[in-house]
Amino acid sequence: MSLKEIFPNPTVKEVAFQIRFPNLFYLEERMGDFQLRVMKEFPESAILYSKTIAFADVGPQVKTADIESQIAKGPAGQKVWQFKSPKGYQLLIQSDSVAISSTHHKTYELEGGDKFRDAIKLVMDNFLKIIPLQTISRIGLRYIDSCPIPSKDNSTFKSYYKSAFPLDRFNLSDALELDFKACVKKGKYYIRYVESLQQSPGQKSPDAYVLILDFDGFANNIDSKDYLATTDKLHKIIKSEFRRTIKEPLIEYMRKPKDG
């Protein structure tokens, strides 16, 4: 069954898009023009400085908040232009990358909610008008989901997920942590897939756990005119892998009204 609905209680906690390209030394001169083009959607702006911003290929436990904590205002390090949207999108631009993230994700492209695809298109169309890249070194799309585990036992877990964990060997009820990672090629695209069993944050019970699903899709050396078609394909691959991992009880969980 394909997932073609906007869920009131989604498991996705963060979605991120990024492009990378060779350092452009003149980019700073054009940022004012870019800012004017996106100001309606991203009215809040700031200039930050960072020694390192690793937006992709970081572990499943790393979130945007962790990345932001690495950014220190001051004269040292690489300049970062930050723009924020009332819809919850954050845009970070450096001399070699553009990144958009959201912790308030509604939908990628379905009608009835703020579309992450629209934010990508707005940013990229305007960016490419003032920075006419011919080739994008890398395009990445990443989803991080925090999924419930109602009862920490094999039977319940298997009813919710088709997991890659070796549960026949390591019983879930005995596990303190479990991790699985695979990076595979799908035609000219790649996906890094991570499952991670983690204690649920803020819960007093030592048996309160969640399953973190981390889908990081990417493609290399893309013609700039194909950026959106490439991102659409990455989304399709990630959506398919998510559907292959979850079962009907989790879908019903996402259909229920969100607590609080």
Residue, then its C-alpha position, 0 to 999 in steps of 0.5 A: m500500500s502506498l502512503k498518500e495521506i497527510f498524517p495527524n501524528p507523523t513519526v518524521k521529526e526532521v527533514a533536510f535538503q542540501i546541495r553542495f558545489p565547489n567554493l564560490f568566492y563571489l557568492e557573498e556579493r550576490m547574497g543581498d539579491f538572493q535575500l530580496r528574492v526569498m524575503k517574503e517566505f524567509p523574512e528572518s535572517a542572520i549572519l553566523y560563523s561556523k568552523t564546520i557544519a556537517f549537514a549530511d552523513v552524520g549519525p542518527q542521533v545528530k539533529t539540527a539543534d546539535i548542528e546549530s550548537q556548533i555555530a558560534k558568532g564571531p570573526a573566525g570561521q566560515k560565514v553562514w547566511q541563515f534565513k528562517s520561515p514562519k512555516g518552520y523552515q530554516l535555510l543555511i547558505q555557505s560558499d559551498s552549500v545550500a541547506i533547508s531543514s524543517t522540524h515541523h514537516k507536514t508533507y513533501e508534495l501532497e495537497g493539504g499541507d505546507k509542501f517541503r518541495d515548494a520550499i526547495k523549489l522557491v530557494m533553488d530557482n532563485f539561487l540558480k538565477i543569481i548563481p548560475l551553477q552548471t553542475i551540482s556536486r551533490i544533492g541530498l534528501r534526509y528524513i529522520d523518524s522517531c517511531p514508537i515501541p509500545s512494548k519492548d518485546n519481539s512480538t510487539f516490535k515485529s508487528y509494527y516493523k519489518s526490521a533488519f535487527p537480528l532479533d532471533r539472536f538478540n531478544l529485544s527485551d534484553a537489548l540496551e541498544l541495537d544499530f543497523k546501517a546500510c549504504v546501497k546504490k540504486g541505479k545512479y542514486y544512493i541511500r544510507y539507511v539506519e535503524s537505531l534502538q534508543q531510550s525514549p527521551g524524557q521518559k522515566s521508565p528504563d524500558a521506554y524505547v523508540l526506533i529511530l529510522d534515518f533515511d539519507g538519500f543522495a546523488n552526485n554530479i547532477d546537471s543543475k536543471d535536473y535538481l528537482a527531478t533528482t530530489d523527487k526521485l530521492h524522495k520516492i526512494i526514501k518513501s518506498e524504504f519507509r513503507r517497506t520498514i513499517k507495518e499497519p499498526l504504525i500507520e494506524y498510530m500515525r492516523k490518530p490525533k497527536d497527543g496534547 
